[in-house]
Amino acid sequence: MEKFDWSKDEYFDFEGKYLALGKRDLHNSKIVRSRINNKLKRNVTGAKMPIWATLGWQDNSPFRLKGHITFSGVGNFKEGQYDKLTQREIQDIKVISDISGKKKIKERFINLDHVDFELPNKIPTNEIPKLRLTLFLKDKEGALVYLMVKNQNDTDGTNAFARHILCDSVENHSRNKDRRHYAIEVPFHCTTSHDEAQDAIELNKAESNNLSFTIKIITFVKKDKTKKLKQLLGIVSKRLTKHQSSTAINDIIYDSVGEDKYRLLKFIDDPQHDQWIYTHEKGSYNLGGRFEKIESPDDINGSHKTLLLIHGAISNTIGSFHDIWQRKKDDQPSHLQQLIRSGQYQQILSFEYPTLSADANDDVDKMIEFLGDVTFKGNPIDIVTSSRGGFTAWALVTDPIVKDKLPVNKVLSFSSGATQYLDAGKTPVGLLFSILKQLTFGSAAKLITTILSEVVDFSKENFKGLKMMEPNSELINELLNREVNNPDLRYTVVASDWVRFLISKDHGWISVLTKSGMDLIIKGILGIKHDFVIGCDQQVLTPKVQESNKEIVKIHSTHGKYMQDDYSLYRPASANNHKIIDTQALITAN
């Protein structure tokens, strides 16, 4: 481990604008010093270097602070020494990059716990100073960069939060991509509060938040030579499907990503499929009933009273609907089983789609394909949807192509809408992916790791699905301006707003994220009211339904947790005056 102390250590010919990170004892060699200078001045590439990165301010101003910083000299290949968060990240990298063997993945770190960034007492949420990390890479080397935030007493990082950093820019030098630049917002070492009037973060410098902040850099040998995004994601999708099929305990779900993800599932409730245990890397679910992939339209009954589920962004049926699929107790049926056994529905379907490579119009086309000659004319279905799935619901209730084939009676939409992260630049998009990765698991989470580590020139323009999800996108405006197919359509929106007193119900990463003040940064992106992913002003948007048929249910919740038992609260509420809302009961409401 290396150390730089601003009170006594000298910079190495960098005009005080950045620090060289690496083996500091080698800097005294004239040959090495010359080699470093040439490297930084972009005169050479590929030479063996005692430095692996530089750190300074993004605006290139003098990097003169108080305190000291510690960092890796060379790096660590020994996986047994990694904290649990880093172990999880590396496991994802191994799967998506098909890496095996020793010394192909290296961990480096930069600890910021003893640095005084000399911040003002109040900072506008959109003006937080940023560090610039410039990372030197070899040819065919990939990198994953994140800020690990954890409680100081969480020694093994069990409940740490990874704020992933998208590559800000890449410099082409010679024939290789020689270095990557990352913009990292400085962390707060003290407690924070929000000045809503000025949309600013107030720093309570006399009160420590007892958090630790470490920039983690995971570099790895890339196996894939392709530079084209579509080809890369196709390769990774096949690996994820192979990994899932080799590790699955049973065939409850077919967990895949990419264009192969399109499928229509049917809920099965019979004694043979009464109970299943589904285990994944973050836990397990005791599920009541199961879903099976529909292989033919003959498996769909257009005369049955039907509920259609549509999951959220970068997720799947179990990711979005496990709270109504799992049993509350071993001897009690799941909510989905209750819906079938009570006779409220005779058929429950679930539509699965790719988030990144397709948009809502594509989803409608695929649904028509799945239905074949089946029609629900005269027997309108109900829809329950979450997050990005709301756009698919919008398309289904407004597209005249499905007016007779798939009429809709009512829609219950949880936290659907565009996300302002996509309008705010690469740093906020990295934060969005970090939160989505916490909210999902399996192949979906590993797909996010692929984007963060492999896509060095990220642009939402390259992702059709993400492009649709930005506020005021062309497709959103089109869907909102269409007439609905059923003039009597009933539409219920559940708008979720997270508030700090929910911390008593939250554990792990949400508590850490909040203590760090990142929830206040998110307010500056999404607005004062949000659920960590979508602002409430976006969640309340609906197609052109009659006002008398539209209902907005306001709750306090985290994105994706709104169907969880004993979690969501009626809004407005306070820590001393709140009431739990049974959101699952909204599904059965007529």
N, C-alpha and C positions, 0 to 999 in steps of 0.2 A: 504493500500500500504506500502511495506517495502522498505528500502534503505540501500545500503552498500557503504560507502565512503572509498576509498583506502587510503586516507590521515589520517584517524583517527579511523576507525573501525578495530577490530581484527578478525582474522580468528578463526574458531572453530576446533582446533586439526586436520586440514587437510593438514598440512605441506605447506600451502600456495598454494596448487595445484588446488583447486576448491572452489567455494562458495556453501554453503547450502542455498537453496531457500525455504522459508516458513516463519512461524511466528518466528521472531528473538527474541522476548521477552521471549519465552519459553525455549530458549537455556540455561538459567541460572539454570534451575532445574537439579540437579545431575541425577535424574532418567531419565529425558528426554535426557540429554547428553549421558548417557550410552546407551539408546535405539537407539539414532541416530548413535553412534559409531558402535553398533552391526549391525544395518541396513546396513551401508556403508561397513562394513567388511563382509557382506553377512552371518552373523551368525543367523539372524532371518528374517522371512517374516511375513507380514500380521498385524504386530503391528500398533496401531494408532501412526501416526508420525506428528510432527510439520513441517516437510519438505516434499516437493513433488518432488524436483529435485535437481541436482547439476549442476554447470556450470564451465567449465575450458577449458584449451587448449586440443585439440585432442591428441597432442603428450605427454600429461601428464607433461609438464614443468610447473614451478611455474607460477601461475596466478596472477601476481602483475602488476597492471596497474595504470593509472592516471584517476582521475575523480570519478564519482559515477554511480551506477546502481540502478534502481528501479524495483520492481517485486511484484507479487501477494503474499499476505500472505497466504490466504486460497484459494481464487478463487471466481468466480462470476457466480451465477446461473440466474441472472436477465437479461433476453434477451432484455428488453427495454433499457438497458444501453450499449448494444453492438454497435460498429461502423457498418456501412453498409456492409463492406467486411466480417466481422465476421458473421453478420446476414445471408449473402448469403451462407457462408460455413456451418453454422449450419443447415440451411434449407435443404441443400443437405444431410447432415448426417441424419437428421430426416427421409428423404425419403428412403435412402438406408438401414438404420438400423431399419426402422419401429418403430421409437421412438415417444411416446406421454407421456404427463404428465410432472410434474415439477421435478426439481432437478435430471434429468437424463443426463443433458449436462452441463459441467462446463467450463468456460473460464478462463485461466490464461495468464499472460503476463510477459515479461522481456524487459524493455525498455533500449536501448543502446545509446540513444542520447547524453549522457553526459560522454561517455567513450572514453578515448584516448588510442587506441590500439598500439600506438607508432610504426606505420608502416614506412618502409623506403620510400624514395621518388619515387622509381621505383620497381615494383614487376612483375616478369614473370607471364603471365596469368594462368599458370598451377601450381603456387606455392603460391597461396593466403592462408594465415594462416586460420586454421579452429578452431572454438570452438567445444567443445563437451558438449552436453546437455544430461544428464542421467535422464530419467523420470521414476519415480516409479509408478507402476500401480497395481491396485487390480485385482483379478481374474475376468474374463469376462468384463474387461474394455478396450475400444479401445481409440485411440488417433490420432489426426490430428495436425501436427506441420508445421508452415510456418513462414517465415520472412515477416512481413507486411511493405512495403515500400510506403511512401506517402509524398506528399508535406506538409511542416509544417503548412500551412494555410488550409489544407484539414482536418478540424476538425472531420468530420463524416466518413472519409475514402471512399468517393464516388468514387474517381479515384485511389484508392490504388491498388498496385500490390502485389499479394501473391506469394512469392517464396516458394513453398512447399518443404519440406524436407523428403525424404524417410528414413525410419528407417535403420540405418547403421548396427546394430546388436542387438540381443536379448539375455539376459542372463537367462538361466533356473536355478531357485533356488527352491529347494524342488520340489513340483509338479506343480508349477505355473511359468509362464513367469513374473518374478518379476520386471524387468526394461528394458527399451529400450534406446539405445544410438543413438543420432542424430549428424551428422557432419554438421556444419553450417559455411560457409565462412564469415569472418568478413566483415561488410559493410564499405563503404568509406563515410566519412562525408564531403569530398571536391570534387571539380570538377576533372575530369579525362581526359586524352588524351592517344592516343595509339602510342607507339613506334613500328612501323611495322618491322623495321630491327631486333629488339630484341624480338618481340612479347611480349612486356611488357606494363604494365599500369603505366603511370606517374601520380602521385598524385600532384595536384596543391593546396597544403595545405593552402595557403593564401586566397583561394576563397571557401567559403562554397557552397555546392549544395542545401542547404535549404530543406533537406529531413529529415524525421523521420523514425527510424528503430526500430521495435518492434517484438520480437519473440512471436508468439501466440501459445498457446497450448490448444486445445479443446479436452477434455476427455468426454467419453460417455459410458453408459452401453450397452454392446453388447448383442443383443437378440439371436444371432446365436451361437450355440455350435460347429458347424463344423469347422474343421481346414484345410480341404482339399480345395484347391484353386478352382477347377472346381465346386464343390458343392456350395461354397460360391458365386461365380459369377453367378451360376444358380439361386440361391435364390434371389440375388439382381436384376437380369434381370427380374424376374417375378414381383418384386415390382415396378421396373421402368415402366414396361409396364402397370401395374395397375394404377400407378400414372398418367402416360401420358393420358390414356383413360379417367380418371376421371376429368382431368383438361383441356383437349383440348377443344377449342372453336368450332372447326369444324374438319372434318376428311380429312385435306389436306394431311397429311403424317402420316404414322404409325411409330412412333418413338420408336424403340426398340434397344436392344443390345444383344450380345451373338449370338449363332448359329441360333436363331430364326430370326435374322436380314436379312438373305438371302432372297431377293425378287427381282423381275423384275417389274419395273413400266412403265406405258405408259402415255405420255403427252396427255391431252385432251384439245382441243381448240374449244369450241362452245359457242353460246350465253348463255347457261345455266351455263357454267363454265368459264365465261369470266373474272371474277375478284373475288379474295378472299383476305381476310385480315388474315394473320397468326401472332399470338401474342405469344411471349415467354418471358422469364424472363429478357432478355436484350433488348427487343424492339419489333417492329412489322414490317411486310413486306406487302406491297400492291402488291399482286401477280397477274400476268396475265396468266390465264389458270391454270390447276391443273394436278397432276399426280395421277393415279389410279393403284392399285396393279393388276398385271396380274394373273388371277386365272387359266387360261388355255392357252396352246399354240395356241388355235384357235383365241385368241385375238391379235396374232402377224401376220403381213402380210409380208412374205418373198419377195414379189415382189415390195414393196414400197421402195423408196429411204429413207434410215434410218440413223439417228444420234444416237449414243450410248453415254450416259454420264456415267462416273465412278468417284465417289466421292473420297475424300481424307481420311487420317487417322483419326480414332475415330470421324467420321462425318457421314453425310448422304446427300441426294440430295439437300435439302434446305440449309444445312450447307455449302456445297461447291459451289452451283450454284445459290444462291439466287440473285446474282447481274444480272444474265441474265434471271431470272425468274420473278423478280419484275418489275413493271412499273416505268418508269422514271417520268411520270406524270399520273394523274388519267385518262386522256383522251387518253393516248398513250398505245399501246400494249407492252408487254414485248418482249425481244429479242427472246425468244423461240417462241412466237406467230408470230413474224415477219418471222422467219425461215419457219414456216408452211404456213403462208399466202402468202409469196413470191413464194412458190413452190419449194424452194431450197431443202426442205425435206418434205416428206409425212408422216413420222413417226419418233417420238423421244422417245427413250427408256432410262431408267436409271437403272443401275445395282447397288444394294446395298448389302453389305457384312460386316461381322464382321472383325474388324482390328486385334484383339488380338488372336483369337482362330483359324484363318485360314490363309493360304498363297495363293499365286497367282495360283498355280496348283489346289488348292481346288476350287478357283473361276471359273476356266475353267470348271471343272466337274459340278459345279452347273449351269453354263450358258447352258451347253449342256442339262441338265435336264429340265431347263425352256423352252428351244426351242422345245423339243419333236421332232416331225417329220418335223418341220419348217426348211427350208433351204434358205439361201441367195445366193446360187450358181449362178454365173453370174451377181449378183447384189451386189457388195461389199459395206459394210457399212463404215461410218466415225466414228471416236471416238474422244471425248474431255474428257480429264481426268485431275485430280489434285492430287498432292502429292502421297500418297501411291497407289492410283488408277493407277499410271503409271506402276507399276509392273504387275497389272492385264492386262493392255494393252500389255505389253511385252509378257505375256504368250499367249494372244489371237492371236497375230500376228506371233507367232513362233511355237505354238503347232500343230503338223500335224493332230491331231484328229479333229480340227475345220477348217482345210484348205479349204474344200469345203462347209462345213455347214455354216461357218461364215467368209467369206473372208473380208479383210479390205483394203480399198482404201487409206485412209490417217488417220493420228493420230496427234492431237494437244495436247501436254502435258505441263501442267503448274507445274513448280517446283516439278517434280517427282525425286525420288532418295533415296538412303540410308541416314540415319542420323547418324553423328558421335557421337552424344550424347550417343548412345547405346554402344559405344566402350570406353567411358571415365569414367565409374564408376557410383555409385549410386547418388552422388551429382549432376552431370550433368543430369542424367535421371530425377531426381526430377524437375530440371529446365525445361526440355523438357515437362514434364507433366503440369507444371505450365503454360507454353506458350500455349500448346494445349487447356488447359481448358479456357484460355482467348479467343481463336479463335473459340470455339464451344459453344454449349448450349444444353439445354434439357437433355435427358437421357445420351448422350455421355459425357457431362461434369460431370454428377453424377457418371458415371462409373469410370472416372478418380479419383474422390474423394474416391471411394471404394478402388482402388488400393493404394492410398496414406495413407488411414487411417486403412485399414483392413489387407493388405498384408504386414506382418512384416518381411518376409524373401524373399523380392522381388528378382527375378532373371529372366532375359530375356529368360533363357532356359525354363521357365514355360509357356511362351507365344509364340506359334508357329509363329504368325504374326509378333511380334517384332523381333524374331530371324531372320526372313527373311530380315528385314529392316536395319540390321547392315551392314556397308561397307564390301564388299568382302564376303558376306554370300554365302554359298554353292548354294542356289537357284538363287541368283542374278548372280553369275558367270555362272551358267547353262543357264539362260535366255539370257545373253549377248553373249554366244557362239553358240546359236542355229541359224540356217538359218531361215530367214523370209519366211512365206508361199507365199507371193506375192512379186516377185522380183522387181515389179514396185511400191511397197509401198512408199508413201510419209510421211515423219516424221518431224514434226515441234516441237522443244523444246523451251519453254519460261523459261529462267533462270533468277531468281529474286535475286537481291542484295539490301539489305536495307542500306541506308546511313543516316547520322545524319541530313542532311538538310531536310529530309522528315518529321521531327518533326512538321513543320508548317502545314502538312496535317494530322498528327496523333494527337490523343487526349487521355487523360486518361493514361492507364497502359503503353503504349509504351513510352510516354514522361517520366514517372516516372522511368521505367526500364533503359532508356538511361541516365538520369541524375545521376542515382546511379552507373553508370559504368558497369552495367551487360552486356551491349551490347559488351563491350570490352572483358569481360570474355568469351562471346559466340564466339568472333573471335578466341580465343585460342582453342576452341573446334571444331568449324565448318570450320575455315579458315577465311582469311581476307574478302572474299565476301560470304555473306549468306543472308537468308531471315528470320532469327531467328529460323528456324526449320531444314533446309537442306543447306549444303554448295554448292556453285555454281559448284565446281568441280564434285560433284555427280549429279547435275541437268542436266548436258550436256551429260550424258551417254545415249546411245540409243542402240537398237538391231542392228544387222548387215544389215542396209539398205545401198543402194548405196549412195555414197557421193553426187552425183548430185541431189538426192531426199531428202537430209537431210538439214534442216535449223535450225539455232540457233538464236533465238531472245533474245537479252539481254536487260533487263529492271531493273529499280529500283522499288522495291515494298516490302511490308511485305507479308509473307506467308499467303495465303488465301484471300488476298485483291487485287489480280492482275486483276480481272475482274470488279472491282469497277470503276464507271464512274469518269473521271478526277482525277485519283489517280496515276496510274503507269506512269513512265517516261522512255523515251529512255535512254539507258546506252551507254557510260558514260555521266554523267551530273553533273552540279554543282548548287549551290544555285542561282547563277546569270545567268546561261546558261542551261536551260532545256526545254524539249518539251514533252508534254503529248502524250502517245501512246494509241490509241483506241484498247485495247486488244480484245474487243468483235468483232471487225471487222476481227480479225484473224480467227474466227469461220466461217465466211461467205466467206473467201478467197478461191479461187479455185486453 
